[in-house]
Amino acid sequence: MATSQVETVSTGADKAKLAAAALLVVAGVAGFYLLTRQGVLAQWGVMVLALAAAVAVFLSSEPGRQLVGFGRDAWREVRKVVWPTRKESVQMTAYVFGFVLIMAILLWSADKTIEWVFYDLILRWR
């Protein structure tokens, strides 16, 4: 029996950083609504500064560093992808549209055949 172990190490400092980031987000939103009389510039200034500080605090924690590492790994994998040429994309799109058209015709003909069998042959409604 194979078991996978998930190791989560969260220090008190990381928990405090995450809590501080959450408090900064809440403070930014609260400041935005509390500064309505000071003007739009003050509202948005407080909001942007608080959110930037929250992001900075989050990125300094271990979960933030893991998120940045995940983003780097994902970007590295995206650069490895062999993207299709324009011609290949157009051909595949045409194949998909052709398949959809053929399936639509087949389903329409099956529907009309079943309609004919039930209404004309069995029930004689027409």
C-alpha positions in Angstrom: 0.0 0.0 0.0 1.6 3.2 -1.1 0.9 6.3 0.8 1.8 9.8 -0.1 2.8 12.2 2.6 2.0 15.8 2.3 4.3 17.9 4.3 3.1 21.3 5.3 5.4 23.3 7.4 3.9 26.6 8.4 5.8 28.7 10.9 4.3 31.2 13.2 6.0 34.0 11.2 4.3 32.8 8.0 0.9 32.7 9.7 1.5 36.2 11.0 2.5 37.4 7.5 -0.6 35.9 6.0 -2.8 37.5 8.7 -1.0 40.9 8.2 -1.7 40.6 4.4 -5.4 39.9 5.0 -5.6 42.8 7.5 -3.9 45.1 4.9 -6.5 44.1 2.3 -9.4 44.7 4.8 -7.8 48.1 5.8 -7.5 49.1 2.2 -11.1 48.4 1.5 -12.2 50.0 4.7 -10.0 53.1 3.9 -11.5 53.3 0.5 -15.0 53.6 1.9 -14.1 55.7 4.9 -12.3 58.4 2.8 -15.2 59.3 0.6 -15.1 62.9 1.7 -11.4 63.3 1.0 -11.9 62.6 -2.7 -11.4 59.9 -5.3 -7.6 60.3 -5.3 -7.3 59.7 -1.6 -9.6 56.7 -1.8 -7.8 55.0 -4.6 -4.4 56.0 -3.2 -5.1 54.2 0.1 -6.6 51.2 -1.7 -3.7 50.8 -4.0 -1.1 51.3 -1.3 -2.7 48.9 1.0 -3.1 46.2 -1.7 0.5 46.7 -2.8 1.7 46.3 0.8 -0.5 43.2 1.2 1.0 41.6 -1.9 4.5 42.4 -0.7 3.8 40.9 2.7 2.2 37.8 1.1 5.1 37.3 -1.3 7.6 37.4 1.6 5.9 34.4 3.2 6.5 30.8 2.3 3.2 30.3 0.5 4.0 33.5 -1.5 7.4 32.1 -2.5 5.8 28.8 -3.4 3.2 30.7 -5.6 6.0 32.5 -7.4 7.9 29.3 -7.9 4.8 27.6 -9.3 4.3 30.6 -11.7 7.9 30.3 -12.9 7.5 26.5 -13.4 4.3 27.1 -15.3 5.8 29.7 -17.5 8.8 27.4 -18.2 6.4 24.7 -19.3 4.4 27.1 -21.5 7.6 28.1 -23.3 8.2 24.3 -24.1 4.9 24.0 -26.0 5.1 23.7 -29.8 2.3 26.0 -31.0 0.6 25.2 -34.3 1.2 27.3 -37.3 -1.6 29.5 -38.8 -2.2 26.9 -41.5 -2.5 24.1 -39.0 -4.9 26.1 -36.9 -7.1 26.9 -39.9 -7.1 23.3 -41.0 -8.1 22.0 -37.6 -10.8 24.6 -37.3 -12.2 23.5 -40.7 -12.1 19.9 -39.6 -14.1 20.7 -36.4 -16.7 22.7 -38.4 -17.0 19.9 -40.9 -17.5 17.3 -38.2 -20.1 19.5 -36.5 -21.9 19.9 -39.8 -21.9 16.2 -40.5 -23.1 15.4 -37.0 -25.9 18.0 -37.3 -27.1 16.4 -40.5 -27.0 12.9 -39.0 -28.9 14.0 -35.9 -31.4 15.9 -37.9 -32.0 12.9 -40.2 -32.3 10.6 -37.1 -34.8 12.9 -35.6 -36.9 13.2 -38.7 -36.8 9.4 -39.2 -38.0 8.8 -35.6 -40.7 11.4 -36.1 -41.8 9.7 -39.3 -41.9 6.3 -37.7 -43.9 7.4 -34.6 -46.3 9.9 -36.1 -46.9 8.6 -39.5 -46.5 4.8 -39.2 -47.4 4.0 -35.6 -49.8 6.7 -34.5 -51.1 7.8 -38.0 -51.5 11.4 -36.9 -50.9 12.9 -40.3 
